[in-house]
Structure formats: structure tokens, C-alpha cells
Amino acid sequence: MIALDLALQRGEFALELTLTSPARALALFGHSGCGKTSTLLAIAGLLRPRCGRISIGGTLLFDSAAHVDVPPARRGLGVVFQEARLFPHLNVRENLRYGAPRAATAGTFDDVVQLLELAALLRRRPGQLSGGQARRVAIGRALLRQPHALLLDEPLANLHREARAEVLAHLLALKRQFGLTTILVSHQPDEVTALADQVARIEDGRLVALEGIDAFKAAVAIPAMPLDAPGVRATG
Amino acid sequence: MMPLSHAEVVALALTFKVSLVGVACSLPLAVGCAWLLARTRFFGKPVFEGLLLLPLILPPVVTGYILLIVFGHHGPVGQWLDAIGLSIAFRWTGAALAAAVMAFPLLVVALRNAFESVDRKLEHAAATLGAGPWRIFFSITLPLSLRGLVAGLALAFARAFGEFGATITFVSSIPGQTRTLPIALYELISTPGGEGGALRLTLVAVGVALAAGMLAALMLLRGGARNVAGEA
């Protein structure tokens, strides 16, 4: 269960959002500047709401009334940012291991490396990766944190067509294998329909609709899926 | 040209020791102050910043005199240090303190710039991966500031190496204890027949300053655009 009730101010922009969703994968959808990334940052603990309450999967992360504000490091979330944010002085293996709990087994590491096809990249520095590879490493790094929920900020943005297909295929595999509670921020309808179970449409910092994928498809004109990966839609 | 005399070698070795110890001692405090300036906001920050830069702005003799008042045999801290057997007035440790104080602002400025050049988004990413403030600092901020740190250390070392006014005011000129290269040079210039020695020490001072400046420039030139959270 994803329960958000938050109000925050960023300069002139005001965000007021209240929603409760039972979805395993919820998309926050809207145009640039509507407040979806601010919402994600607030959930991650990187932006402090003026007031409200944030609870993911029954874990209370923020409650202004109860003076609860769990630090980002202890929220137990895996966050994949739009710009991969890999640590440039560490190689891929070190980036992947950065957030892994000490008790994490080698098997978990190998599973994630295999799932995201990162074995050949482990010795490389982030500067030697393509955009799609960097995004996959960022996803793997977030997964190895062993989070109770995953936050994805525009995971396919700024990638060329082949890289989009590559990353999307891996996100779908991840969804099948891990079944994590996921909050996805996107302004791409095709991305939302492929990855989410429910969609919160946001405009100007307000919730316009909370709807299932079929209702979302009916409400938003979905462009033809610009992806080449065969079976991508079917597996979603 | 004749090789360095014994007295010149002693002065040179003492200057290296005083500069290295001085810079090493000021480093932890400089790191803390630079981080505060780069990463926090607090009431009175401009005043704090101004105080940190004072040794750079004040006439060095004034700084030396303040050190003498505070750390001299009759000063509040000096008396206490004397009581526990750690007297620093008129000793090489006093010269190292003067070097530390004079080099401190350069170190703070260089480190502050280095910390500010590290993209905070990387620190935020580290936080979401479970890292607390100390781990973020030592595993992300500091390694990514390394070139700025080395540049700052080089400049601070050069500043400490050339320190004259505060040192001679605070700890005077005692051969083997406080007579550093600049003081020895000044005395050679003031002594008839000391021109040869003065020239030799001048060349050494220029060489050290040039090496430090080149190292700093190399670090600063090659350190750009590496610490940002780009696509990769």
C-alpha cells in the first residue's frame, strides 16, 4: 500500500498531493514541472514536505504531526535517479556494492548482475558506460540495497531507442522476479503502460486522477510503442 | 655555484619540517571548516568566513604578535602549555604553529572550492543507499575532492615554506630551532659577504614555490568536470 499525503513548497511551486494506492507498481504521470519528481524526492527523504504523511508498504517514512522524518539512509528504499548518479571514482562492481548490506550474500549480487547482464561491465568506470548500461548499473545498485520499495525517476528518459528497449526489458524482468513495490515517475505514456499497474495523473502539483491502466490508456493518447524488443509488451 | 653550507642545510631541513608539520596540523581543522562553509548555512557565516581568512589579510607581524600574546610564556595558553611541559614559544613547534596559522586560510579556500565542486546529487544518491554523513564524506566527498585537496596542500605548503613575519615575531631566529629558510635568507642579506648564501637560498625558495605552484595548477586543471552526476 502506498499512502501519500503531502504538501511542499519549492520556490513559487506548491505541491499538494493525497492518494492511497494498493498497486504494486504506481506511476506518477504528468508533464515536466507538475511535481512528480518533487513527490519522489519527498518519498526518498531528499526533500522535506511542509507537512503530511508518507507511508510505503506499511512503513511510515514521514509524519509531520507525529514528528517522524526517517533519514534517507534509513528509509530502506532503492532510488534510481534520472541521471544514473553513479560514483565516478568507483568502478561498476564498487558502485553496485556501495549500498549492499554487509550481510548480503554473494548469491544476491550474482543474481542481480545476471538479471541486469552486468558481468562484462564490473571492472569499468562509469565514464566508460553507455547511457543504457549506466542506467542498468544504477538499477542494480538500488536493488542490491535490498529495498522494500523501488523509486524510479524517468528510468527511460534521455536514452536512444535501442537503450530504451534494453532498459525496459530489464525493468520488466525485474518486476517479474522481485515483485517490489515500485513508484515510477514518468511523462511517457508508453513507459507507464508497460511498467505500472495504476497511474496517478498529476497537473500543477495536484492529483487529477488515480486510475488503472485501461482508464489511463483511454484518457491519454498513447503513441505507438517506440521499442523494438519483441515481446516487451506481452511480458509486462 | 657552491653547494649549500651546513647552516643553510639546517635552515632548509628545519623549514621542510616546520612546513610539513604545520600543514599537517592545520589540515583536519581546515577540512572541517571548509566543509561547514561548503555544505551548511548558519547565522553569522560571513563573520566566520572572515575570521578564517584573517591570517591571509592581516600583516603577518600582527598575526605573529597575536600568537606571542596567546602562546608566549606569559600568554593564557602558553602558561598552560608550559605547565604541562609542552612549551612552544621560541621552539620549532612554535614556528610550525605560525606556519599552520598562515597556511590555514589557503587550505580552507582550496578545500571549500573542492567540496563545492562535488555534485551534491552524488551525496544524495549515497544517502539513499544507506550511507550516513560520515560515510558519505569519506567515501564520496573527500575522494572526489582529492585533486583540490592536493592543490590546497601544495599551496599551503608553499605558503608555510615562505612564512617570515609571523614566525620571526613569535619565535624569533634561533639556529636549528626557529631559523627557517626565509629568516636565514633575511639574515644573510643583512650580513656583509652573505650574498652567495642568499642567492643559493633564493634559488631553493623559487624552486620549491615553482614545484608547489605547478602541482597545484596540474591538479586544478585536470580536476574539472569529473565530479558531477552526469549520465554515467
Interface residues (C-beta under 8 A of the other chain):
Chain A: A44 G45 L46 P71 P72 A73 R74 R75 L77 G78 V79 F81 E83 A84 R85 L86 F87 P88 H89 Y98 G99 P101 P126 G127 Q128 L129 G131 A134 R141 A142 R145 N158
Chain B: K121 L122 H124 A125 A126 A127 T128 L129 G130 A131 G132 S139 I140 P143 L144 R226 N227 A229 G230 E231 A232
